[in-house]
């Protein structure tokens, strides 16, 4: 769908027009099997129509325009079957359904009004053609499970239904036009109480200039610079100018999403700009609510749910769940309806880069990438996250649960048998860095049996729990992806009873997605070598405008040394545990210490060692699975009661949370946090070798590990006046491969070669 506000013209396909729903079940998408089932039965009935020898035409293109409420609605489509004889036209539309047939006419009209609307569009377009005397429309419903067909004529109300739907669409377009007009009046606020720093204002000006030169920008700014506020202000300027109609802000952590929304409210009030956080569908799920579309519509009307008003109130997920429970409406339907009115949407990467999850946005009424600005925070994580979105994983327990769920919900027997066979196969798999030829062949054979089931025995996804829905989507992809398993994919079993099909690089798919948006802003504090991030994201570096933000107040704020006494490699680290513990205790004598570890196991071992040396030492270990609220509480409580905070590199306190700036006297990074050596990382290293990389090991292991180090240290100096004393606690940091990847603001670190030099450094720093 394309809405041209200036000409008040809407271009839409017949299917989009018919399925447009701004209220309950807004933005619902078809199951992955519905299209395949439809295709198969279209072909079957086409053969039957050919056999009738009545001069049927198939896939005939047709178009019409409807003028309503000052808008022109331009509809295009293709009829399934068309026959014209002496000015008399017969049009057939074929629709597969998940309910058994035959059914009462009224039931089918209420449950599938969009099918009748689509047929009504084609009949309307046919009537205005020259030399057409009469038009007859037939809707052929097909139950793909047994082939039962039921044919219904176009109802007498078809023309009025068509006009009503056109009015709904035009009203939505008018709301978008009003929204654009409101956005043109957005105030240009600064998000600070005091006068902003000159370098921040300069970067904002540089971003605005870069937008005139390239649709894709890369902003490189240190942690604490104010990238979020600068990016939002830049995006609001594009909204204000009318160059885009919506902002989509991606950040991976729930804490970060809440921070973005809070920052947005500094720049624009809720009555000036509507913004919301899109949380995962799993967090919306509630037991006991109906999934029947007609029942949902009735409950929605009875409760008088107004998604636009809820959005204006800033309704969070908790409030949406409360309303859904009382009204008998799935909270996800309420959230989806709110999304259609949002000017700014804040969400996780997977809503753009996961083939399964992206439909949550793309099926929003009126959604258009070409009218949207995409802001990607922590863009250095994008290559890995995009690859994860394309990867497929399963294990014996999950596969068995999926098969059991299908049986419980009375799915067609072929589905139950095929999924049970797959579960049995996965259960038999041994741990292996690569599946054996026999296991790979069996996997392909089983998934090839699963692939066509959706067309022959479609499943109504809405009736299944979310985990089962996700499994159905994955089943649709396994066969297709296994055929590509040697081309940038790794098929392996990390543990017995597990199967992984991991994407080694998603650069091509990532680049294509990024280029589909009107404007893109990538943001990071750790881009790596110049041009590296662009390449990993499938972009041509020459087509990206890079904006480097200056932060002179960070120069000299760090006092950094490399501890050459210690070797934290897995095979030697245990012999250095005592010295590591002693070093942390020594540093804590002068104030709070943040110790960043590559793993919980390592952190727990050092905590135990510290307790052996001095049981009275005040120490806190970052708990596993901290949520946004508990993260902030942990930091505040720990800084009040503890002098040593043991944190995890790459965790919520090592990246994405701004809670340590100015509060920590010393930081110790205990090893460079290289990724685990496993089949996946080794496959990536070999891929780099095959691509001709000079140092494939550094690309696969060192660069990701050092990026975590730079991210963690960057969070310690967040404003002028902040300082940090940093000990890089491993001799590997002195190696040029590692040292060259440290941020330049850390200078040329001193190398401590013995206990005496360590003691001297502590005194003078």
Secondary structure, 3 states (H helix, E strand, C coil): CEEECCCCEEEEEHHHHHHCCCCCCCCCCCCCCHHHHHHHHHHHHHHHHHHHCCCCEEEEEEEEEEEECCEEEEEEEEEEEEEEECCEEEEEEEEEECCCCCCCHHHHHHHCHHHHHHHHHHHHHHHCCCCCCEEEEEEEEEECCCCEEEEEECCCCHHHHHHHHHHHHHHHHHHHHHHHHHHCCCCCCCCCCCCCCHHHHHHHHHHHHHHHHCCEEEEECCCCCCHHHHHHHHHHHHHHHCCCCEEEEECCCHHHHHHHHHHHHHHCCCCCCCEEECCCHHHCCCCCCCCCHHHHHHHHHHHCCCHHHHHHCCCCHHHHHHHHHHHCCCHHHHHHHHHCCCCEEEECCHHHHCCCCCHHHHCCCCCCHHHEEEEECCHHHHHHHHHHHHCEEEEHHHHHHHHHHHHHCCCCHHHHHHHHHHHHHHHHCCCECCCCHHHHHHHHHHHHHHHCHHHHCCCCHHHCCHHHHHHHHHHHHHHHHHCCCCCCEEEEECCCCEEEEEECCCHHHHHHHHCCCCEEEEEECCCCCCCHHHHHCCCCHHHCEEEECCCHHHCCCEEEEEECCCCCCCCCHHHHHHHHHHHHHHHHCCCCEEEEECCHHHHHHHHHHHHHHCCCCCEEECCCCCCHHHHHHHHHHHHHHCCEEEEECCCCCCCCCCCCCCCCCEEEEECCCCCCCCHHHHHHHHHHHHCCCCCHHHHHHHHHHHHHHHHHHHCCCCCCCCCEEEEECCHHHHCHHHHCCCCHHHCCCEEECCHHHHHHHHHHC
